[in-house]
Amino acid sequence: MSTPDDTVIIVGGGQSGLTAARAARDADLRPLVLEAGERPVGSWPHYYDSLTVFSPARHSAMPGAPFPGAPDRYPHRDEVAAYLERYAAQLDVEIRTGTRVEAVEADGAGFAVHTADGRTLSAAGLIAAGGSFANPHLPVLPGQEDFPGDLLHVADYRKPEPYAGKRVVVVGGGNSAVQVGYELSRTASVTLATRAPIRFLHQLHNGRDLHDWLVDTGFDRLPPEWLVHYVGGTPVMETGDYGNALDSGRMDRREMFTAFDGDHVVWADGRREPVDTVLFATGYRPALGYLRPLGALDPDGAPLHTGGVSATHPGLVYAGLEFQRSFSSNTLRGVHRDAEHVVAPLAAHVRKAPAAAGL
């Protein structure tokens, strides 16, 4: 199925894909957004029920579309989905929902994009902006396949009620692990299993949110290495509740267990303990399997790129990769900067490709 010569296909219709479509539109390209879901909102509706964004509403918006409501509140998951749907409606670009990309192949200077419904679309350029929620990282530990209890990734967690009264181990020391562990600890016995101490970063400073400082000082735009150096590891936004829960014994933190043994876990000190549920909050990997036919990925499935520009294929760029160019690269407030950065070389490629082909 042919498309116009200046069509740039954007894989993914969440926050990264939508802001990439805006940048492509503003560069006088013809963006076509392909979104696997039924709404152009990305993965937001699939996160756990209680999720709120880590940044206040004033810092949780994309260019030209302020987040509605009180600027200092922390919007709920469903509010973000509704916001993205409104943002998509005012973009004036073509968005096809219910369209899953299965594979991408080189086609001259452009790309052939194959969808799950059997169609093939031509693209002069491609923006991979599908995020990572569809590719949760689940470690494999000795004895894991024989564990009879509940074993799940946080991507599949929704609410605490099914785990009331149970012994739960949450694996991971990031924001999702701590938030979900704290929520579960209201009605369950919870341990956070981590490989290093949890590193808290206080969210409020003198009554102002940390993000005010990040944005005002420009640190939000710097490479992410500064935060690792400053904090010493992956930070967890702390309001006071999480540290208090650990200090009071409402939940505890232990060194990561080494194996499963039947319905037990084996802790680092050799103790065995029966548990009902192990919930892995161990992050995600970019969901880019459709780019394997191109040879654009390394053996582990990670994109070969510099700052979001493919190192293997001119005309292929990325938006929304974690830490792509800064701490805020895959966030509502920061992804537009990366999108604008990668669209510039993409537009140059698209404009010179017809001339190179003698058209």
C-alpha angles and dihedrals in degrees: 000000000000126000130189117286093250096050115132113194116215115201108211132033101213127102093299095047094045095050089045088053090052091051092047091048091050089051089057094251124133107245121200113189118206113196122183094206128072094249130044093242104100119216099333098106090054099058121100116291099250098047118134124178118262094230125064120254092262088063098035100077139093125233116293095009116081115201109253124240134032109351096222098053125098109239120231124241093256092050090056092051091051090047092053091048090055091046091053092050093057097045096085093217130121113265121181113195123194089039115125120191112224103177143355125208133182114263110184107294090342140045141266110220116201118201131202092251091062100260126132119209126192120226132184088204139008132215114195103208104147097120125215108272091104090059109054116181111236115182119217117225130185112281093011095126091060098049106122097198131081113296118180145147120244086248086074097044118103112160140354101241097089090057099050112139093009133122106246131185116196113200115211141052103226133101096279093048093050095042094049093042090052091048092049092047090071090076107005138058104254136191124182109218111203139160093224136022115282111260113213124203112196110238097206125054118181089340095309127107118250089240090065088062094042092053098039094050096042093239088123089071098047123101111278094246090085092065093049089051093046098044099026096231143358107336127222117210105239127202094173096263097091098049090045090052090054094044093049095047094244084130130359139212124226137174111273114278117245104218149350119252110189106297091345134085120219111226123215091260091055098257117139121215132179114237134182101206137022114193117191114211090176102136135246139274125223109278096228104132090127089069095060093094088059095054089234095132135071120240090273093054096255118138119255102228148126114227090337097311113116116249091203109041129036108224094034118106138160136226129189101023112152109262090357092155106338146008089271098046098117098035133102091248098045112031093084091067092057092044091054090046095054097039091064096066090036091057091048090053094048093050096050096042096077090048091051090052091051094247 
